[in-house]
């Protein structure tokens, strides 16, 4: 009984993980914004 329980939960985990990885690959990469800072940083 315990083996079937663990196997089912492991299979569910693997399916969720695979779906997450597929979704993650298609997300756009965040670009770094170059913030222009004033010459005098005390302002």
mmCIF file of the N, C-alpha and C atoms, coordinates in Angstrom:
data_MODEL
# 
_entry.id   MODEL 
# 
loop_
_atom_site.group_PDB 
_atom_site.id 
_atom_site.type_symbol 
_atom_site.label_atom_id 
_atom_site.label_alt_id 
_atom_site.label_comp_id 
_atom_site.label_asym_id 
_atom_site.label_entity_id 
_atom_site.label_seq_id 
_atom_site.pdbx_PDB_ins_code 
_atom_site.Cartn_x 
_atom_site.Cartn_y 
_atom_site.Cartn_z 
_atom_site.occupancy 
_atom_site.B_iso_or_equiv 
_atom_site.pdbx_formal_charge 
_atom_site.auth_seq_id 
_atom_site.auth_comp_id 
_atom_site.auth_asym_id 
_atom_site.auth_atom_id 
_atom_site.pdbx_PDB_model_num 
ATOM 1   N N  . UNK A 1 1  ? 0.818  -1.189 0.000   1.00 0.00 ? 1  UNK A N  1 
ATOM 2   C CA . UNK A 1 1  ? 0.000  0.000  0.000   1.00 0.00 ? 1  UNK A CA 1 
ATOM 3   C C  . UNK A 1 1  ? 0.864  1.256  0.000   1.00 0.00 ? 1  UNK A C  1 
ATOM 4   N N  . UNK A 1 2  ? 1.867  1.309  0.840   1.00 0.00 ? 2  UNK A N  1 
ATOM 5   C CA . UNK A 1 2  ? 2.698  2.502  0.940   1.00 0.00 ? 2  UNK A CA 1 
ATOM 6   C C  . UNK A 1 2  ? 3.468  2.737  -0.358  1.00 0.00 ? 2  UNK A C  1 
ATOM 7   N N  . UNK A 1 3  ? 3.899  1.662  -1.018  1.00 0.00 ? 3  UNK A N  1 
ATOM 8   C CA . UNK A 1 3  ? 4.651  1.829  -2.251  1.00 0.00 ? 3  UNK A CA 1 
ATOM 9   C C  . UNK A 1 3  ? 3.800  2.492  -3.332  1.00 0.00 ? 3  UNK A C  1 
ATOM 10  N N  . UNK A 1 4  ? 2.568  2.066  -3.471  1.00 0.00 ? 4  UNK A N  1 
ATOM 11  C CA . UNK A 1 4  ? 1.676  2.672  -4.457  1.00 0.00 ? 4  UNK A CA 1 
ATOM 12  C C  . UNK A 1 4  ? 1.422  4.136  -4.138  1.00 0.00 ? 4  UNK A C  1 
ATOM 13  N N  . UNK A 1 5  ? 1.261  4.441  -2.865  1.00 0.00 ? 5  UNK A N  1 
ATOM 14  C CA . UNK A 1 5  ? 1.028  5.823  -2.431  1.00 0.00 ? 5  UNK A CA 1 
ATOM 15  C C  . UNK A 1 5  ? 2.217  6.703  -2.797  1.00 0.00 ? 5  UNK A C  1 
ATOM 16  N N  . UNK A 1 6  ? 3.414  6.218  -2.461  1.00 0.00 ? 6  UNK A N  1 
ATOM 17  C CA . UNK A 1 6  ? 4.611  7.008  -2.744  1.00 0.00 ? 6  UNK A CA 1 
ATOM 18  C C  . UNK A 1 6  ? 4.852  7.152  -4.242  1.00 0.00 ? 6  UNK A C  1 
ATOM 19  N N  . UNK A 1 7  ? 4.614  6.086  -4.991  1.00 0.00 ? 7  UNK A N  1 
ATOM 20  C CA . UNK A 1 7  ? 4.807  6.145  -6.431  1.00 0.00 ? 7  UNK A CA 1 
ATOM 21  C C  . UNK A 1 7  ? 3.851  7.141  -7.077  1.00 0.00 ? 7  UNK A C  1 
ATOM 22  N N  . UNK A 1 8  ? 2.603  7.153  -6.632  1.00 0.00 ? 8  UNK A N  1 
ATOM 23  C CA . UNK A 1 8  ? 1.622  8.081  -7.195  1.00 0.00 ? 8  UNK A CA 1 
ATOM 24  C C  . UNK A 1 8  ? 2.025  9.518  -6.904  1.00 0.00 ? 8  UNK A C  1 
ATOM 25  N N  . UNK A 1 9  ? 2.424  9.780  -5.676  1.00 0.00 ? 9  UNK A N  1 
ATOM 26  C CA . UNK A 1 9  ? 2.814  11.143 -5.337  1.00 0.00 ? 9  UNK A CA 1 
ATOM 27  C C  . UNK A 1 9  ? 4.082  11.558 -6.078  1.00 0.00 ? 9  UNK A C  1 
ATOM 28  N N  . UNK A 1 10 ? 4.998  10.635 -6.257  1.00 0.00 ? 10 UNK A N  1 
ATOM 29  C CA . UNK A 1 10 ? 6.219  10.944 -7.006  1.00 0.00 ? 10 UNK A CA 1 
ATOM 30  C C  . UNK A 1 10 ? 5.889  11.223 -8.470  1.00 0.00 ? 10 UNK A C  1 
ATOM 31  N N  . UNK A 1 11 ? 4.999  10.448 -9.059  1.00 0.00 ? 11 UNK A N  1 
ATOM 32  C CA . UNK A 1 11 ? 4.586  10.672 -10.445 1.00 0.00 ? 11 UNK A CA 1 
ATOM 33  C C  . UNK A 1 11 ? 3.897  12.031 -10.592 1.00 0.00 ? 11 UNK A C  1 
ATOM 34  N N  . UNK A 1 12 ? 3.034  12.367 -9.623  1.00 0.00 ? 12 UNK A N  1 
ATOM 35  C CA . UNK A 1 12 ? 2.361  13.672 -9.654  1.00 0.00 ? 12 UNK A CA 1 
ATOM 36  C C  . UNK A 1 12 ? 3.386  14.798 -9.567  1.00 0.00 ? 12 UNK A C  1 
ATOM 37  N N  . UNK A 1 13 ? 4.364  14.625 -8.703  1.00 0.00 ? 13 UNK A N  1 
ATOM 38  C CA . UNK A 1 13 ? 5.421  15.629 -8.547  1.00 0.00 ? 13 UNK A CA 1 
ATOM 39  C C  . UNK A 1 13 ? 6.199  15.797 -9.846  1.00 0.00 ? 13 UNK A C  1 
ATOM 40  N N  . UNK A 1 14 ? 6.571  14.695 -10.465 1.00 0.00 ? 14 UNK A N  1 
ATOM 41  C CA . UNK A 1 14 ? 7.325  14.762 -11.712 1.00 0.00 ? 14 UNK A CA 1 
ATOM 42  C C  . UNK A 1 14 ? 6.517  15.456 -12.808 1.00 0.00 ? 14 UNK A C  1 
ATOM 43  N N  . UNK A 1 15 ? 5.215  15.203 -12.870 1.00 0.00 ? 15 UNK A N  1 
ATOM 44  C CA . UNK A 1 15 ? 4.363  15.845 -13.873 1.00 0.00 ? 15 UNK A CA 1 
ATOM 45  C C  . UNK A 1 15 ? 4.281  17.352 -13.626 1.00 0.00 ? 15 UNK A C  1 
ATOM 46  N N  . UNK A 1 16 ? 4.117  17.744 -12.364 1.00 0.00 ? 16 UNK A N  1 
ATOM 47  C CA . UNK A 1 16 ? 4.063  19.180 -12.043 1.00 0.00 ? 16 UNK A CA 1 
ATOM 48  C C  . UNK A 1 16 ? 5.396  19.854 -12.355 1.00 0.00 ? 16 UNK A C  1 
ATOM 49  N N  . UNK A 1 17 ? 6.483  19.172 -12.045 1.00 0.00 ? 17 UNK A N  1 
ATOM 50  C CA . UNK A 1 17 ? 7.813  19.717 -12.291 1.00 0.00 ? 17 UNK A CA 1 
ATOM 51  C C  . UNK A 1 17 ? 8.042  19.905 -13.792 1.00 0.00 ? 17 UNK A C  1 
ATOM 52  N N  . UNK A 1 18 ? 7.658  18.924 -14.588 1.00 0.00 ? 18 UNK A N  1 
ATOM 53  C CA . UNK A 1 18 ? 7.838  19.012 -16.039 1.00 0.00 ? 18 UNK A CA 1 
ATOM 54  C C  . UNK A 1 18 ? 7.005  20.160 -16.612 1.00 0.00 ? 18 UNK A C  1 
ATOM 55  N N  . UNK A 1 19 ? 5.776  20.316 -16.133 1.00 0.00 ? 19 UNK A N  1 
ATOM 56  C CA . UNK A 1 19 ? 4.924  21.408 -16.606 1.00 0.00 ? 19 UNK A CA 1 
ATOM 57  C C  . UNK A 1 19 ? 5.527  22.754 -16.222 1.00 0.00 ? 19 UNK A C  1 
ATOM 58  N N  . UNK A 1 20 ? 6.061  22.852 -15.019 1.00 0.00 ? 20 UNK A N  1 
ATOM 59  C CA . UNK A 1 20 ? 6.674  24.103 -14.567 1.00 0.00 ? 20 UNK A CA 1 
ATOM 60  C C  . UNK A 1 20 ? 7.892  24.444 -15.413 1.00 0.00 ? 20 UNK A C  1 
ATOM 61  N N  . UNK A 1 21 ? 8.714  23.441 -15.714 1.00 0.00 ? 21 UNK A N  1 
ATOM 62  C CA . UNK A 1 21 ? 9.902  23.681 -16.523 1.00 0.00 ? 21 UNK A CA 1 
ATOM 63  C C  . UNK A 1 21 ? 9.536  24.102 -17.948 1.00 0.00 ? 21 UNK A C  1 
ATOM 64  N N  . UNK A 1 22 ? 8.491  23.487 -18.515 1.00 0.00 ? 22 UNK A N  1 
ATOM 65  C CA . UNK A 1 22 ? 8.047  23.884 -19.861 1.00 0.00 ? 22 UNK A CA 1 
ATOM 66  C C  . UNK A 1 22 ? 7.580  25.331 -19.847 1.00 0.00 ? 22 UNK A C  1 
ATOM 67  N N  . UNK A 1 23 ? 6.813  25.704 -18.831 1.00 0.00 ? 23 UNK A N  1 
ATOM 68  C CA . UNK A 1 23 ? 6.303  27.079 -18.730 1.00 0.00 ? 23 UNK A CA 1 
ATOM 69  C C  . UNK A 1 23 ? 7.456  28.053 -18.520 1.00 0.00 ? 23 UNK A C  1 
ATOM 70  N N  . UNK A 1 24 ? 8.410  27.675 -17.704 1.00 0.00 ? 24 UNK A N  1 
ATOM 71  C CA . UNK A 1 24 ? 9.539  28.553 -17.385 1.00 0.00 ? 24 UNK A CA 1 
ATOM 72  C C  . UNK A 1 24 ? 10.358 28.860 -18.632 1.00 0.00 ? 24 UNK A C  1 
ATOM 73  N N  . UNK A 1 25 ? 10.524 27.911 -19.507 1.00 0.00 ? 25 UNK A N  1 
ATOM 74  C CA . UNK A 1 25 ? 11.336 28.106 -20.708 1.00 0.00 ? 25 UNK A CA 1 
ATOM 75  C C  . UNK A 1 25 ? 10.725 29.134 -21.646 1.00 0.00 ? 25 UNK A C  1 
ATOM 76  N N  . UNK A 1 26 ? 9.407  29.289 -21.625 1.00 0.00 ? 26 UNK A N  1 
ATOM 77  C CA . UNK A 1 26 ? 8.733  30.184 -22.559 1.00 0.00 ? 26 UNK A CA 1 
ATOM 78  C C  . UNK A 1 26 ? 8.530  31.584 -21.996 1.00 0.00 ? 26 UNK A C  1 
ATOM 79  N N  . UNK A 1 27 ? 8.935  31.825 -20.769 1.00 0.00 ? 27 UNK A N  1 
ATOM 80  C CA . UNK A 1 27 ? 8.802  33.156 -20.207 1.00 0.00 ? 27 UNK A CA 1 
ATOM 81  C C  . UNK A 1 27 ? 9.899  34.059 -20.754 1.00 0.00 ? 27 UNK A C  1 
ATOM 82  N N  . UNK A 1 28 ? 9.565  35.312 -21.021 1.00 0.00 ? 28 UNK A N  1 
ATOM 83  C CA . UNK A 1 28 ? 10.614 36.226 -21.497 1.00 0.00 ? 28 UNK A CA 1 
ATOM 84  C C  . UNK A 1 28 ? 11.626 36.503 -20.397 1.00 0.00 ? 28 UNK A C  1 
ATOM 85  N N  . UNK A 1 29 ? 12.859 36.675 -20.802 1.00 0.00 ? 29 UNK A N  1 
ATOM 86  C CA . UNK A 1 29 ? 13.904 36.957 -19.829 1.00 0.00 ? 29 UNK A CA 1 
ATOM 87  C C  . UNK A 1 29 ? 13.779 38.402 -19.383 1.00 0.00 ? 29 UNK A C  1 
ATOM 88  N N  . UNK A 1 30 ? 14.045 38.622 -18.112 1.00 0.00 ? 30 UNK A N  1 
ATOM 89  C CA . UNK A 1 30 ? 14.002 39.980 -17.592 1.00 0.00 ? 30 UNK A CA 1 
ATOM 90  C C  . UNK A 1 30 ? 15.252 40.721 -18.055 1.00 0.00 ? 30 UNK A C  1 
ATOM 91  N N  . UNK A 1 31 ? 15.045 41.903 -18.599 1.00 0.00 ? 31 UNK A N  1 
ATOM 92  C CA . UNK A 1 31 ? 16.195 42.695 -19.007 1.00 0.00 ? 31 UNK A CA 1 
ATOM 93  C C  . UNK A 1 31 ? 16.582 43.623 -17.862 1.00 0.00 ? 31 UNK A C  1 
ATOM 94  N N  . UNK A 1 32 ? 17.869 43.834 -17.740 1.00 0.00 ? 32 UNK A N  1 
ATOM 95  C CA . UNK A 1 32 ? 18.339 44.722 -16.689 1.00 0.00 ? 32 UNK A CA 1 
ATOM 96  C C  . UNK A 1 32 ? 18.171 46.155 -17.164 1.00 0.00 ? 32 UNK A C  1 
ATOM 97  N N  . UNK A 1 33 ? 17.598 46.950 -16.306 1.00 0.00 ? 33 UNK A N  1 
ATOM 98  C CA . UNK A 1 33 ? 17.420 48.354 -16.638 1.00 0.00 ? 33 UNK A CA 1 
ATOM 99  C C  . UNK A 1 33 ? 18.667 49.116 -16.198 1.00 0.00 ? 33 UNK A C  1 
ATOM 100 N N  . UNK A 1 34 ? 19.126 49.949 -17.074 1.00 0.00 ? 34 UNK A N  1 
ATOM 101 C CA . UNK A 1 34 ? 20.254 50.808 -16.729 1.00 0.00 ? 34 UNK A CA 1 
ATOM 102 C C  . UNK A 1 34 ? 19.682 52.111 -16.200 1.00 0.00 ? 34 UNK A C  1 
ATOM 103 N N  . UNK A 1 35 ? 19.795 52.311 -14.920 1.00 0.00 ? 35 UNK A N  1 
ATOM 104 C CA . UNK A 1 35 ? 19.259 53.507 -14.305 1.00 0.00 ? 35 UNK A CA 1 
ATOM 105 C C  . UNK A 1 35 ? 20.317 54.594 -14.378 1.00 0.00 ? 35 UNK A C  1 
ATOM 106 N N  . UNK A 1 36 ? 19.924 55.722 -14.947 1.00 0.00 ? 36 UNK A N  1 
ATOM 107 C CA . UNK A 1 36 ? 20.861 56.828 -15.047 1.00 0.00 ? 36 UNK A CA 1 
ATOM 108 C C  . UNK A 1 36 ? 20.874 57.564 -13.712 1.00 0.00 ? 36 UNK A C  1 
ATOM 109 N N  . UNK A 1 37 ? 22.014 57.620 -13.116 1.00 0.00 ? 37 UNK A N  1 
ATOM 110 C CA . UNK A 1 37 ? 22.155 58.299 -11.834 1.00 0.00 ? 37 UNK A CA 1 
ATOM 111 C C  . UNK A 1 37 ? 22.823 59.650 -12.061 1.00 0.00 ? 37 UNK A C  1 
ATOM 112 N N  . UNK A 1 38 ? 22.443 60.619 -11.253 1.00 0.00 ? 38 UNK A N  1 
ATOM 113 C CA . UNK A 1 38 ? 23.095 61.926 -11.386 1.00 0.00 ? 38 UNK A CA 1 
ATOM 114 C C  . UNK A 1 38 ? 24.564 61.859 -10.992 1.00 0.00 ? 38 UNK A C  1 
ATOM 115 N N  . UNK A 1 39 ? 25.338 62.810 -11.475 1.00 0.00 ? 39 UNK A N  1 
ATOM 116 C CA . UNK A 1 39 ? 26.759 62.850 -11.145 1.00 0.00 ? 39 UNK A CA 1 
ATOM 117 C C  . UNK A 1 39 ? 26.971 63.013 -9.656  1.00 0.00 ? 39 UNK A C  1 
ATOM 118 N N  . UNK A 1 40 ? 26.148 63.846 -9.046  1.00 0.00 ? 40 UNK A N  1 
ATOM 119 C CA . UNK A 1 40 ? 26.262 64.081 -7.611  1.00 0.00 ? 40 UNK A CA 1 
ATOM 120 C C  . UNK A 1 40 ? 25.209 63.201 -6.925  1.00 0.00 ? 40 UNK A C  1 
ATOM 121 N N  . UNK A 1 41 ? 25.622 62.116 -6.301  1.00 0.00 ? 41 UNK A N  1 
ATOM 122 C CA . UNK A 1 41 ? 24.674 61.181 -5.718  1.00 0.00 ? 41 UNK A CA 1 
ATOM 123 C C  . UNK A 1 41 ? 24.060 61.661 -4.415  1.00 0.00 ? 41 UNK A C  1 
ATOM 124 N N  . UNK A 1 42 ? 24.482 62.832 -3.935  1.00 0.00 ? 42 UNK A N  1 
ATOM 125 C CA . UNK A 1 42 ? 23.875 63.354 -2.715  1.00 0.00 ? 42 UNK A CA 1 
ATOM 126 C C  . UNK A 1 42 ? 22.509 63.989 -3.015  1.00 0.00 ? 42 UNK A C  1 
ATOM 127 N N  . UNK A 1 43 ? 22.175 64.148 -4.284  1.00 0.00 ? 43 UNK A N  1 
ATOM 128 C CA . UNK A 1 43 ? 20.884 64.761 -4.640  1.00 0.00 ? 43 UNK A CA 1 
ATOM 129 C C  . UNK A 1 43 ? 19.760 63.811 -4.506  1.00 0.00 ? 43 UNK A C  1 
# 
